[in-house]
Amino acid sequence: MHGALEAILWDVDGTLAETELEGHRRAFNAAFAELGLPWCWDRATYLPLLRVGGGRERLAAWLQQVQGAPPSASLLDGLVASKKRHYTALLRDGALPLRPGVAALIEAAAAAGLQQMIVTTSSRAAVAALAAGSLAAQASAFRGWVCGDDVQRKKPDPEGYRRALENLALAPGRVLVVEDSLPGLSAAESAGLATLVTLSEVSQQEPLGAFAAAAAVVDHLGSPSEPLTLLRGPACPGGVATLSWLERLLPPS
């Protein structure tokens, strides 16, 4: 018998919306251009960089690679500030829509009285921009956010998920995480949380076996007009991630 689902913890990038390749990458390139730098990250360049969690950390790793030395604080700060402005503009304009099934599941969970929180390595400003844009109709469903600004150690460290559990005052067995990436899955697993992985444009490049720790793996959350493809986990009737199906993903009580 599975436990009763009481809360859902949502990742942002790649989970709520496909933000990495058409959001963050485009914003980094706009920042390079704004500062007159000769770099432009195409998809093939950006995908390996995503192994580094956190935008600032990712940028620092790239600068170290191309310059052969740690970047100056002024260059890094300038690029990060510019990138955030461009990324925020994309989100506030609603340029990055929610993924299939996301809005419906958030709304169903809210109607059922479940608690929901966002746990992300993204900045609080980025989440606020998404909440004002594509997520505006669902933003009030979230009890709170744990963002990259709020933790000492980002995913794959479990600090963010542990903070969310403390805020909710719930046992891990009654909480489900929705993630898209290996670092996110590792963070949730280390916090003792069951995870539904909804593969993004980025994480679908990984072998399916890498997600063996997930309770289920799907290509998206599904809708009546666009059923999900179940890649791992219990059968999902109708091809839609419903609350009753999510409850089956919790560990036995």
C-alpha positions in Angstrom: 0.0 0.0 0.0 1.4 3.4 -1.0 1.3 6.5 1.2 -1.1 9.4 0.8 0.3 12.1 -1.4 0.4 15.4 0.4 2.8 17.6 -1.5 4.5 18.0 -4.9 7.9 19.7 -5.2 8.6 21.1 -8.7 11.9 21.8 -10.4 11.8 24.7 -12.9 14.3 24.5 -15.8 13.3 21.7 -18.1 10.4 20.6 -15.8 7.9 23.5 -15.8 9.1 24.9 -19.1 11.9 24.1 -21.6 14.0 27.0 -20.4 17.5 25.7 -21.0 18.1 25.7 -24.7 15.7 28.4 -25.8 15.8 30.5 -22.6 19.1 30.4 -20.7 21.2 29.7 -23.8 19.7 32.6 -25.7 20.2 34.9 -22.7 23.8 34.0 -22.4 24.4 34.7 -26.1 22.6 38.1 -25.7 24.9 38.9 -22.8 28.0 38.0 -24.8 26.9 40.2 -27.6 26.0 43.1 -25.3 29.5 43.1 -23.8 31.1 42.8 -27.2 32.5 39.2 -26.6 33.1 36.9 -29.6 31.2 33.8 -28.3 27.9 32.3 -29.3 26.8 29.0 -27.7 25.0 26.7 -30.1 23.1 23.7 -28.9 26.1 21.4 -29.3 28.3 23.7 -27.2 25.7 24.3 -24.5 24.6 20.7 -23.8 27.9 19.6 -22.2 28.0 22.8 -20.2 24.8 21.8 -18.5 26.7 19.2 -16.5 27.7 22.3 -14.4 24.8 23.2 -12.1 23.9 26.9 -11.8 24.3 29.6 -14.4 27.0 31.5 -12.7 29.0 28.4 -12.1 28.5 27.3 -15.7 29.7 30.6 -17.1 32.7 30.5 -14.8 33.6 27.1 -16.0 33.4 28.2 -19.7 35.5 31.3 -19.1 38.1 29.2 -17.3 38.2 26.9 -20.3 38.5 29.5 -23.1 40.8 31.9 -21.1 42.9 29.3 -19.5 42.6 31.1 -16.1 39.8 31.9 -13.6 37.7 34.8 -14.9 37.9 38.2 -13.3 35.1 39.0 -10.9 34.1 42.1 -12.9 33.7 40.2 -16.1 31.8 37.4 -14.4 29.5 39.8 -12.6 28.9 41.8 -15.7 27.9 38.8 -17.8 25.7 37.4 -15.1 23.9 40.7 -14.6 23.3 41.1 -18.4 22.2 37.4 -18.8 19.7 37.8 -16.0 18.2 40.9 -17.7 17.8 39.1 -21.0 16.4 35.9 -19.4 14.0 37.8 -17.3 12.7 39.6 -20.3 12.1 36.3 -22.1 10.2 34.9 -19.2 8.1 37.9 -18.5 7.1 38.1 -22.2 5.8 34.5 -21.9 8.2 33.4 -24.6 8.8 30.0 -22.9 5.4 28.2 -22.4 4.7 25.6 -19.8 5.3 22.0 -20.9 2.4 19.7 -21.7 0.3 18.7 -18.7 2.1 21.0 -16.2 -0.7 23.6 -15.8 -3.4 20.9 -15.4 -1.4 18.9 -12.8 -0.6 22.0 -10.8 -4.2 23.0 -10.8 -5.5 19.6 -9.9 -3.1 19.4 -7.0 -4.2 22.8 -5.8 -7.9 21.8 -6.1 -7.2 18.7 -4.0 -5.5 20.7 -1.3 -2.0 19.4 -1.8 0.9 21.6 -0.9 3.3 22.6 -3.7 6.7 24.3 -3.7 9.3 25.1 -6.3 12.8 23.8 -5.7 15.3 25.1 -8.2 18.9 26.1 -8.8 17.6 29.2 -10.7 17.6 32.6 -9.1 14.6 34.0 -7.3 14.4 36.7 -9.9 14.2 34.1 -12.7 11.4 32.3 -10.9 9.6 35.5 -10.3 9.8 36.3 -14.0 8.3 32.9 -14.9 5.6 33.4 -12.3 4.7 36.7 -13.9 4.8 35.2 -17.4 3.9 31.7 -18.5 3.2 30.5 -14.9 1.0 33.5 -14.0 -2.3 31.5 -13.9 -0.8 28.9 -11.6 1.6 30.9 -9.5 -0.7 31.2 -6.5 -0.8 27.4 -6.1 2.7 27.4 -4.7 3.3 27.7 -1.0 6.8 29.0 -1.6 10.1 28.7 -3.5 13.5 27.4 -2.6 15.9 29.0 -5.2 19.6 28.9 -5.9 19.9 32.1 -3.9 18.6 30.4 -0.8 21.1 27.5 -0.5 24.8 27.1 0.1 25.0 24.0 -2.2 23.0 23.6 -5.4 21.7 20.3 -6.9 22.9 17.5 -7.0 23.2 18.4 -3.3 20.0 17.7 -1.4 20.0 21.0 0.6 17.2 22.6 -1.4 14.9 19.6 -1.0 15.6 19.2 2.6 14.8 22.9 3.2 11.5 22.4 1.4 10.6 19.4 3.6 11.4 21.5 6.7 9.1 24.2 5.4 6.3 21.8 4.7 6.8 19.8 7.9 6.1 16.6 6.1 7.6 13.1 6.0 9.5 12.4 2.8 7.2 9.4 2.1 4.2 11.7 1.5 6.0 14.0 -0.9 6.7 13.6 -4.7 9.3 15.5 -6.7 8.9 16.3 -10.4 12.3 16.7 -12.0 13.9 16.5 -15.5 17.6 16.0 -14.8 20.2 13.7 -13.3 21.4 16.3 -10.8 17.8 17.0 -9.8 17.1 13.3 -9.4 20.2 12.8 -7.3 19.3 15.7 -5.1 15.8 14.4 -4.5 17.0 10.8 -3.9 19.6 12.0 -1.4 16.7 13.8 0.5 14.8 10.5 0.6 12.2 11.7 -1.9 10.5 9.7 -4.7 10.9 11.3 -8.1 8.9 11.5 -11.3 11.3 12.4 -14.1 9.8 14.2 -17.1 12.6 14.2 -19.7 13.4 17.5 -21.2 15.1 18.4 -24.5 18.4 18.2 -22.6 17.9 15.2 -20.4 16.5 13.0 -23.2 20.1 13.0 -24.4 21.0 10.8 -21.4 20.7 7.0 -21.5 17.4 5.8 -19.8 19.4 3.6 -17.5 20.9 6.7 -15.9 17.4 7.4 -14.4 17.1 4.0 -12.7 16.5 5.7 -9.3 13.3 7.4 -10.5 9.9 6.1 -9.5 8.9 6.7 -13.1 10.2 8.3 -16.3 8.0 10.0 -18.9 8.6 12.2 -21.9 6.1 14.8 -20.5 3.2 14.9 -18.2 0.6 14.3 -20.9 -2.8 15.7 -21.8 -5.9 14.2 -23.5 -4.7 15.5 -26.8 -1.1 14.7 -26.3 -0.7 11.5 -24.2 2.6 10.9 -22.4 5.0 8.1 -23.3 5.8 6.0 -20.3 9.5 5.0 -20.4 9.7 3.5 -16.9 7.3 2.9 -14.0 3.7 1.7 -13.3 1.1 1.8 -16.1 -0.4 5.3 -16.6 -4.0 4.9 -17.8 -5.0 7.5 -20.4 -1.5 8.8 -20.9 -1.9 11.6 -18.4 -0.1 12.1 -15.1 -3.0 12.3 -12.7 -2.9 12.6 -8.9 -4.0 9.0 -8.4 -1.1 7.9 -10.7 1.4 10.1 -8.8 0.3 8.5 -5.6 1.3 5.1 -6.9 4.9 6.5 -7.3 5.3 7.0 -3.5 7.1 4.3 -1.5 5.0 1.7 0.3 3.8 3.0 3.7 
